[in-house]
Every structure is written in structure tokens, then in C-alpha cells.
Amino acid sequence: MTARQAPAPLALPTADVAQEWLAARATTGLDEARRLVDALKAAPPSDALATLQAWNDVEIALGSVSSPASLLAEVHPDEAVRERADLAGQEVQKLSTELGLDRELYEILAAVDPAGLDELATRFLERSLRSFRRSGVDKDEATRERIRAINERLTVLSQEHSKNIRNGVRSIRVAPDRLAGMPQDWLDAHPADAEGLVTVTTDYPDSVPLRTFCADAQVRRELAMAFLTVAWPANDPLLHEMFDLRHELAQLLGYQTWADYDAEVKMIKQGAAIPAFIDKIADAALESGQRDREVVLARMRVDVPDAQTIDVADLAYYSNLVSKEQLEVDAQLVRTYLDFTKVRAGLMAVTGRLFGLRYETAADAVVWDEAVTAYDVFRADGDEPIGRIYLDLHPREGKYKHAAQFDLVTGVTGRQLPEGVLVCNFSRGLMEHDHVVTLFHEFGHLVHHVLAGNQQWLRFSGVATEWDFVEAPSQMLEEWAWDAEILQTFATNEAGEPIPADLVGPDASSRRFRQGLHRPHPDVLCRDVLLVPHRATGRHHRTDPRTPDPLFALPLRRRHPHGVRVRPLGGVFERLLHLHVEPGHRQGPVLGVRPGQHVRRGGGRPLPRPCPRAGGQPGRRRSRRRLPRSPLHLRRVCRLAGRVRPGG
């Protein structure tokens, strides 16, 4: 390769050899990591920079396994390939844990003299040492052995948890005459079967329009309950075991709670500060939220005179009616301007202008499904690619069920180009405006991954910013989806007319109404999400998730033995707090390996495990939440709770 040539992109396998490719890549990558570690131990370089570069090479080798494995585990259509990818994730996580507990390795890095290192190299050294310490490298052998066992078990639990959600799509079947109010394009896409019934699944293109527009309250409720109980009760024991293991792990590492462990490396610093901060936000926002809720409840009482509260089965429907009848914003009219093909093309045109980029179809790219598209990314005036992106934007069986950016390759200057994958579940036809906002947000992570992917140190490449700021670029980009002038460049109806500014502009009354409406959520959730676990006496109580709570009826409050109230939807504040009920999907402190996926977030966003991290958080994804939750409404909580944003 000459100095002017870009590194070649990763050659992905065709479906018929994908399992063999994953097995060979895991063997090659992990053997290379072990070889590099053995060489570093046998003859530690006398030069400080050379020592750090040797450790960086180890992280690159680990990332070469974890990133593609974590992606294919979530998106490949063949279940056998997904299973093999999960196995590769387990293998890389096991080695990652071993390295994080390796005292000889730690002592080599601890002996490095930072004098003469530049700022980034010094930071790389400091973060590596901190991660080793947080991994438990200083503990006795018995404790380290228990840490190994816990991390291995958390990896398996995490993968099972994700698998249950991927494979847990549910559905209801209803007569066509019960679908009054549904958009015509949706009805056309859902013909009745031989028995005269229409099948509606919990995938977003089915569930979001039905819960927003269907006039039949019982149909809305049936689908809401199906949606909110995806992966239940299968994931219930997994979550409780995760909580127990995380609590034990935190205490082995010298922390009172898992929240204390996680918060130590965030701006908030202490676990106890988290609920106090949420309460402060909730108290400030509660009045406006209650006011807007009363408006929606008053509209519901037109149809249901004795209604005393409104829950998740009715909230989207009556919020839409208020917007349409009182604010003159018709969501069904809005969606007629948002054809998926036009939106995708518009998004790429907008980001091309904003960042000085152009996207060219990657004709040589092998994709895992025919619906996936691949593009090479160039500077607008450049001849060499600076990265590659894949767009996997529609639901299918066995695929990750939310919206996230996955790393495929983490960029390293002169060695490997950044490659990222956007994994979403949008309609192939008309889109909801909220989904357009989501697409802009998640694409922001993709652009961030590519544009920040020319780094020497894998640990700092791409979206690997400090966790408190990782959402900022995407939150800013999503605001363009509220800019009428921008939207009018691509959002047109069948007649070619651009979308009216008063429907989607930044000052649109419906947007302000929706923000106020959903702000009470932190007050509902802050005492029920896994925030500050502690040992507490008290009864272990569980409530059936099929019985929703009042207010916004978020499901499944239950008392955890550690004094934690948890919900299956989890991770509501992961954008701000980076606390998530999914174990193990986020990178550990030194090697950043997430088995079976991620940046998961968001997203999601998975918690770090105390094991080494391979540089730039290989395999990470940025996402919103991946557990069942109300899609239109919980994301507003994250917007309120400090995402400079937008999702995950």
C-alpha cells in the first residue's frame, strides 16, 4: 500500500461461509492477541511509546474479532451464524477478562514513564492503567478467579437476554373492521389472511402506527400488552441473576454498589447522586407534564367519560387526537410527505452538505441481507475513501429490534478504515416523523464513527468520546429533522409538494406539546429503574407486567432483593446515566469488548464490565434502549434527562 492509498475495507463473508469465516477470524484474531501479549511480556520495550503501541496492537487484534462478531450476532438472517457470532463474543470476552486480570501485563504498563509522551499517549496510558485497576488486577487470586467466573456468566446472560428480544416478536390477529382510523398505506400493506384476519406484529412499522391511529381501544391494548411483554417472562430470571452478579462484582472490586462502580468514571462520580439528580429534573418538569397530561385525559373523557387516568395503550392515540383537533397537526398528513426512499436520500444529501462528504455505492461490498445497502464515504473533493457505511434499516426475523449504530471496523490511522453499520427497523413505505428524527440521530453516530475514525489509538477512535458526551453530535444532527427548510428539500407528497413548515418546524405547537406531555416520566421512573442498588431488607415482590401502572403505565414494577425496583424496559436514562439493565454489552475498562453486539447505545447503552478494553471500544454501538418500552414516549425522557440530543 502506498502512502496515498487507503486501507482496504473488511471483506465480509457470503452466507454459505459465514460460520467458517467467523470461526477462522476468532482463531486468527485471538491467537494474534495472545502472541502480541507473550512478546510484550518476554521483551518489554525500553521505549515508553513502543510499549503503548504494543498494547494498542493487542486491542486492535481483539477488536478485529469482537466488532464483526457483535454485529453479525444481531443482524445475520441465519440463526446458526448468529449463534457462532455469539460464541466468538464469548471467546473474546474470556480473553479480555484474562488480560484485565494479568498482573504482569499491568506492571509492564505501570512501569512506563510518561515523560516525553504527547497528550493523547499520556491519556492512553492513564486510561489503560485505570481500566486494569477497575478490572480487579490488584485482587488476590481467589477474588480474581471469582471475577473471571462472574464475567463469563454475565456474557452468556447478556447474549441470552438479547436473543430473547430478537426472537421474541409477538403478534395479534384482528378483523379488518376493527382497524378503523389506520392509514390507507398501512392497510394496503396488511391484507387479511385466508381466515379473514389481519396479523399485526410488535415490530415498529406495525405497532407504532396502530397504537397511534387505531380507533379500537381494545385492539390498541392487545398490541400494547404484546409489545410490553416481549421476552417476558423469559428475561425475568436473567435480569435478576444479572443484578445479583453485578452487585457481587462491584463489592469484590471495592464498591458499595454497581452504580458506584459505573458512576466513578462519569461526571456524576457517585451512585447516590444519580437519583437525586433525576428527582431534581423530575420536580422541575412535573408541572408542565401534568398540565399536558390533563389535556390528553380530557380528550379521552370525550370517548370514555369515567376515565380517571391514561395508560400506555391509549396515550399515543389521544395525544395524536389532541395534536390533530386542537393544534391542527395531523400525523397522518405528515407521514404522506415522508416516503422512506426520499427520506434516506435526503438524509445523505443533507449530511453530505453539512460535513463536506459524498457517498458512493460500494459495488464490491458483500451484505448479509438483500435489504442492506453499502456506501464508501469520501471527502467531497477527495479521491480516496475515508470509511464505509452499511444501512440495514428494515425489520426482519431474528434481527436486532431497535435502532443503533454498530462498529464493524474501528479506524486506525494508516491501518484500517472506519466502517460502521446503522441498524434500524423502519417502514419501507411512509415513515412517522418521530422515526425520521431517530434516523437523523442514529446517522449522526455513523458519521461520527467515520469522521473521528482516523486515530492512532484505537481506544479513542470514532465515537469513543467520554460517555457523558457521546450523544452530543447525534442530538445536534437530529435537530435538522425539525428544520422545515431542510425537510422541504426531500419531504414531498405524491404531487411533489413540500411539507408545510407549520407541521414540522422547530416552533411547531405539537412539538412543544409532546415535550411537556412526556416530562413526568422521570418522576415515574427514577424510583423504579436500576439506579443505586443496595442490600436492603424487604420482600421480593413482583407484579405481572400485563397489569400496567397508572400515569403512563410503564410495566412491571417489582422489588429486587437489593432494594432496587426494576422494569423490563430498563435503561430509560442510559443516555444520561449510562446505567442499563443489559449486562456486558458495553466495553470493559481496558479492552472494550462487547460480546454479541455493540455500542448498544442506547440505547443502547450497555454497562461496562471490569475487564480490559481494546482501545476504541471495538464492537460498540450507540443506541437507545433495546428492552421493550413505549417507543414514542420514552425517548422524550432521554431528551429531557440530558441527551444533548437525540438515540443509542
HELIX and SHEET records of a PDB file:
HELIX    1   1 ALA A   15  VAL A   17  5                                   3    
HELIX    2   2 ALA A   18  ALA A   42  1                                  25    
HELIX    3   3 ALA A   48  VAL A   75  1                                  28    
HELIX    4   4 GLU A   79  GLY A  100  1                                  22    
HELIX    5   5 ARG A  103  ALA A  110  1                                   8    
HELIX    6   6 GLU A  119  SER A  135  1                                  17    
HELIX    7   7 GLU A  141  ARG A  166  1                                  26    
HELIX    8   8 PRO A  176  ARG A  178  5                                   3    
HELIX    9   9 GLN A  184  ASP A  188  1                                   5    
HELIX   10  10 TYR A  204  PHE A  213  1                                  10    
HELIX   11  11 ALA A  217  LEU A  228  1                                  12    
HELIX   12  12 ASN A  235  LEU A  252  1                                  18    
HELIX   13  13 TRP A  258  ALA A  263  1                                   6    
HELIX   14  14 ALA A  273  ASP A  303  1                                  31    
HELIX   15  15 VAL A  312  GLU A  325  1                                  14    
HELIX   16  16 ALA A  331  ARG A  335  1                                   5    
HELIX   17  17 PHE A  340  PHE A  355  1                                  16    
HELIX   18  18 HIS A  433  LEU A  451  1                                  19    
HELIX   19  19 LEU A  458  PHE A  460  5                                   3    
HELIX   20  20 TRP A  467  PHE A  469  5                                   3    
HELIX   21  21 ALA A  472  GLU A  478  1                                   7    
HELIX   22  22 GLU A  479  TRP A  482  5                                   4    
HELIX   23  23 ALA A  484  LEU A  487  1                                   4    
HELIX   24  24 ALA A  501  VAL A  504  1                                   4    
HELIX   25  25 SER A  509  HIS A  518  1                                  10    
HELIX   26  26 HIS A  521  LEU A  525  1                                   5    
HELIX   27  27 GLU A  574  LEU A  577  1                                   4    
HELIX   28  28 PRO A  631  LEU A  640  1                                  10    
SHEET    1   A 2 SER A 171  VAL A 174  0                                        
SHEET    2   A 2 VAL A 198  THR A 201 -1                                        
SHEET    1   B 6 LEU A 357  THR A 361  0                                        
SHEET    2   B 6 THR A 373  ARG A 379 -1                                        
SHEET    3   B 6 PRO A 385  ASP A 392 -1                                        
SHEET    4   B 6 GLU A 419  VAL A 423  1                                        
SHEET    5   B 6 ALA A 404  VAL A 409 -1                                        
SHEET    6   B 6 ARG A 621  SER A 623 -1                                        
SHEET    1   C 2 ARG A 558  ARG A 559  0                                        
SHEET    2   C 2 ARG A 565  VAL A 566 -1                                        
SHEET    1   D 2 LEU A 591  GLY A 592  0                                        
SHEET    2   D 2 ARG A 613  ARG A 613 -1                                        
END                                                                             
